[in-house]
Amino acid sequence: MFSRGRDKWEALCTICKASTYVSVANKGCGDLETHIVTAKHRDAVRGGEGSSKLTDFFVQPGKTEDAAHAAEGVFAFHTVKHHHSYRSMDCTSALLKRTFTDSANVKKFSSARTKTEAIVNSVFAPHSVDTTLEALQDIPYLGIATDGSNHGAVKIFPIMIQYFNWKQGGVQSKLIEVKDTPDETAETIAQYLIETLRKKQLTEKCIAFTGDNCNTNFGGVRRDKGGRNVFANLKRILQNKTLIGVGCPAHILNNCVHHGADTLDVETENILFKIYQYFHIYTVRTESLKEYCEFVDIQYRTLLSHTKTRWLSLFPGIHRLLQMFPALKAFFLSQEKPPVAIKKFFENEFSEIYLWHMHSLMSVFHEHIEDMEKENNSVVEVSNILHSVHNVLQ
């Protein structure tokens, strides 16, 4: 209650505060007793009992709290790693407390969607970028890449960098920035890339730009030199005439397949899509097809869809169509009014031959695109894959 005063005969009353010193020079202990019964001291005691201390509003960290915080971090990382919604943590937090009622750590666990998102954005993300920038201190060169991703009306551009670090096992691909932009013009994207490089102090190390092969990034097939594309803007702003432009090789192989398929008399991709749509949400048609499968003695399998923006969907779709071909042909030719395009396809004696021809070529592209989409491929390895496709086709 009392602390040291201005001299050895005085004491400061820590309850009364306001420089209230009590001297014991005259009566000793009696002076203290006299002060305690004063109205001022008693009012101060009553006021202190009725109000909480500031320290009561802060959690004093201990082993249990540290373990609970670590668990919250682990669950936040788990949520991001497996692409769960932050909203799922509302349920998870409550579920843990109901399931592990005897755990002191779980009782302290409190991380719903808001806190989980804060942990990811304010702890993990900055730490990840800082770790990458620290590793880049000894790295002389790197390449930068970006591509747009639509989320409703919002256009999001993540920025990736790739570099070689033998200490970490070779080629490294790291995310260093994610930001939405007002538009997706070449000028906006280029300025965004430059600002990020300057902010991370990586401008001098950037020797390559990677993007898909659209006109915005590289200005078309001839790499338009008019400067109205991201690659040309980067070269101009960075004042680096030797900047390397690396297009998307998966796009190249995918476009090659589409152009090749367009030269055939049968529109294989269109037929594949039409057949899938014919059965997609129609239970009666699907059940009827199953009967035809039993009749021709083949196993029924769910038909697969294909879209031109998905590089690895055409080959599985054609493969499944060939597995079901006898049943599908019998089904459509027995219908009174089947879709005209599908009817003409199955009436053509060469339709199955066309499918096997496409299947044979697509197996080459499919396998090589899978190899190309590995995370840590280098430019040399991708170049070898493209040469391999060329050699096989020849």
Buried (B, 14 or more C-beta within 10 A) or exposed (E): EBEEBEEEBBBBBEBBEEEBBBBBEEEEEEBBEEBBEBEEBEEBBEEEEEEEEEEEEEEEEEEEBEBBBEBBBEBBBEBBEEEBEBEBBBEBBEEBBEEEEEBEBBBBBBBBBEBBBEBBEEEBBEEBBEEBBEBBEEBEEBBBBBBBEEEEEEBEBBBBBBBBBEEEEEBBEBEBBEEEBEEBBBBBBBBBBBEBBEEBEBBEBBBBBBBBBBEBBBBEEEEBEEEBBBBBBBBEBBEBEEBEBBBBBBBBBBBBBEEBBEEEEBBBBBBBBBBBEBBEEEEEBBEBBBEBBEEBEBEBEEBBBBEEEEBBBBBBBBBBBBBBBBBBBBBBEEEEEBBEEBBEBBEEEEBBEBBEBBBEBBBBBBBBBBBBEEEEBEBEEBEEBBEBBEEEEE
